[in-house]
């Protein structure tokens, strides 16, 4: 089986080709954490709507960034 390389918050990772964003994040044991409100995922600089996480698939050299919104003053 071949694997592709992606960057998750700057760290190099690998997964099977055509893995969905949701499946990848779940495999990394962070799927449940990011499903909460206040967390966003960007693929190659574009924020992904949560309902699409299972429909968008990863390709070699994709870059995923996870953002947590923090309130403060």
Backbone bond lengths (Angstrom), bond angles and torsions (degrees), N, CA, C in turn:
res aa  C-N    CA-C-N  psi(-1)  N-CA   C-N-CA  omega(-1)  CA-C   N-CA-C  phi
1 X - - - 1.451 - - 1.528 108.69 -
2 X 1.307 116.76 134.99 1.452 120.47 177.75 1.527 110.02 -91.93
3 X 1.306 115.23 157.56 1.462 121.27 -179.65 1.521 108.96 -126.18
4 X 1.327 114.82 158.00 1.449 120.69 173.70 1.522 108.35 -112.12
5 X 1.313 116.11 160.87 1.453 122.12 179.45 1.518 109.04 -109.11
6 X 1.333 116.26 133.55 1.453 121.39 173.99 1.524 108.24 -132.78
7 X 1.316 116.18 166.07 1.460 121.80 173.47 1.519 108.34 -110.12
8 X 1.309 116.70 127.14 1.456 122.54 175.83 1.519 107.16 -114.94
9 X 1.327 116.29 109.07 1.472 121.55 -176.22 1.530 111.26 50.75
10 X 1.329 115.52 39.77 1.455 121.27 176.52 1.514 115.70 87.94
11 X 1.338 117.91 -8.12 1.468 121.09 179.63 1.524 109.94 -97.55
12 X 1.318 116.26 131.97 1.450 120.87 179.64 1.519 110.23 -72.57
13 X 1.335 115.84 130.19 1.466 122.89 -179.47 1.524 107.61 -134.38
14 X 1.327 116.15 169.04 1.458 119.49 174.86 1.520 109.65 -134.39
15 X 1.340 114.60 155.78 1.462 121.15 177.00 1.517 108.09 -158.52
16 X 1.311 115.79 172.42 1.463 120.93 177.95 1.527 109.34 -70.82
17 X 1.318 117.66 149.03 1.465 120.21 176.86 1.531 110.97 -58.29
18 X 1.316 116.12 147.36 1.467 124.02 177.33 1.522 114.09 63.36
19 X 1.320 118.05 23.33 1.464 121.46 173.30 1.522 107.97 -71.60
20 X 1.339 116.51 136.19 1.464 118.82 178.16 1.522 109.45 -72.06
21 X 1.323 115.51 157.82 1.463 120.72 177.99 1.521 109.46 -58.35
22 X 1.334 117.20 -45.92 1.463 120.65 -179.42 1.525 111.63 -61.98
23 X 1.327 117.54 -43.85 1.466 120.67 179.96 1.525 110.71 -63.65
24 X 1.319 116.82 -41.50 1.463 120.10 179.02 1.522 110.82 -61.88
25 X 1.325 116.54 -48.32 1.461 119.95 -178.62 1.521 111.47 -65.18
26 X 1.317 117.01 -36.05 1.464 121.08 176.49 1.527 110.01 -65.83
27 X 1.333 116.84 -42.83 1.469 120.88 177.62 1.525 112.00 -61.24
28 X 1.330 116.76 -28.93 1.469 121.36 178.82 1.530 111.65 -86.43
29 X 1.327 116.32 6.81 1.475 123.24 -179.96 1.523 113.05 62.14
30 X 1.323 116.32 30.58 1.460 119.18 175.34 1.526 111.50 -125.18
31 X 1.312 117.70 5.71 1.458 121.55 -179.41 1.515 113.19 -60.03
32 X 1.323 117.23 -42.66 1.458 120.18 -178.01 1.527 111.08 -72.21
33 X 1.317 117.38 -37.84 1.466 121.00 179.29 1.520 111.31 -60.73
34 X 1.324 117.01 -42.50 1.449 119.53 -175.00 1.516 113.30 -83.54
35 X 1.331 117.93 -9.97 1.459 119.25 178.85 1.525 111.34 -75.59
36 X 1.312 117.74 -9.78 1.455 121.87 179.94 1.529 109.85 -76.25
37 X 1.338 115.30 160.68 1.457 120.00 177.01 1.522 109.90 -65.81
38 X 1.316 116.24 151.03 1.453 120.33 177.92 1.511 113.91 90.13
39 X 1.334 117.22 5.87 1.461 120.67 178.83 1.526 108.07 -123.30
40 X 1.324 116.38 135.18 1.457 121.63 179.27 1.520 109.35 -126.40
41 X 1.326 115.09 151.72 1.458 121.72 176.74 1.521 107.76 -123.14
42 X 1.327 115.63 132.46 1.461 121.45 175.97 1.519 108.97 -115.93
43 X 1.317 115.33 137.64 1.467 121.56 174.63 1.519 107.24 -114.62
44 X 1.321 115.90 118.65 1.463 121.92 -179.76 1.532 111.45 53.12
45 X 1.333 115.85 38.94 1.454 121.09 175.30 1.509 116.04 88.10
46 X 1.331 118.31 -0.98 1.460 122.00 -179.38 1.523 109.33 -112.27
47 X 1.342 116.44 124.16 1.463 120.89 178.20 1.524 108.84 -65.30
48 X 1.332 115.91 134.42 1.464 121.99 -179.91 1.528 110.32 -100.74
49 X 1.311 117.25 131.50 1.460 121.26 174.28 1.527 108.64 -67.07
50 X 1.322 117.50 134.87 1.466 121.26 -176.26 1.526 113.90 -53.41
51 X 1.343 119.23 -39.65 1.473 117.82 179.55 1.528 114.08 -62.78
52 X 1.333 117.59 -15.52 1.467 121.33 -178.71 1.518 114.21 -95.79
53 X 1.326 117.53 -6.38 1.464 120.04 -175.18 1.526 112.64 -56.69
54 X 1.316 117.61 -32.28 1.466 119.94 -179.59 1.529 111.75 -84.36
55 X 1.324 117.16 -14.80 1.463 121.37 -177.74 1.527 113.27 -96.83
56 X 1.331 116.80 -17.66 1.468 120.89 -178.11 1.521 108.83 -96.89
57 X 1.319 115.62 127.36 1.464 121.36 -175.46 1.519 111.38 -108.20
58 X 1.308 114.15 148.71 1.457 121.60 -177.97 1.520 111.32 -83.87
59 X 1.326 114.83 146.68 1.454 122.14 175.15 1.521 108.45 -127.87
60 X 1.311 115.96 162.88 1.453 120.94 -177.42 1.530 111.13 -53.11
61 X 1.325 115.82 135.87 1.464 125.23 178.26 1.520 115.06 70.81
62 X 1.350 117.75 14.51 1.461 119.51 173.15 1.521 109.24 -66.66
63 X 1.325 115.15 153.74 1.458 121.94 179.43 1.528 108.14 -120.32
64 X 1.334 116.73 120.50 1.463 122.18 175.96 1.520 108.91 -109.07
65 X 1.316 115.55 135.67 1.453 121.54 175.21 1.526 107.74 -127.74
66 X 1.320 116.28 135.78 1.454 122.26 178.10 1.518 107.70 -110.50
67 X 1.328 115.37 128.26 1.459 122.10 -178.73 1.516 109.42 -118.51
68 X 1.330 117.12 138.16 1.450 122.73 173.60 1.513 107.86 -114.05
69 X 1.327 115.75 126.10 1.459 120.18 178.56 1.523 109.38 -77.41
70 X 1.319 115.38 134.41 1.450 121.17 -178.66 1.534 108.38 -125.88
71 X 1.329 114.97 127.46 1.463 119.61 177.60 1.519 108.65 -93.15
72 X 1.278 115.37 147.72 1.466 118.16 178.86 1.507 110.00 -177.10
73 X 1.288 114.24 179.80 1.459 115.70 -178.68 1.490 112.65 -150.58
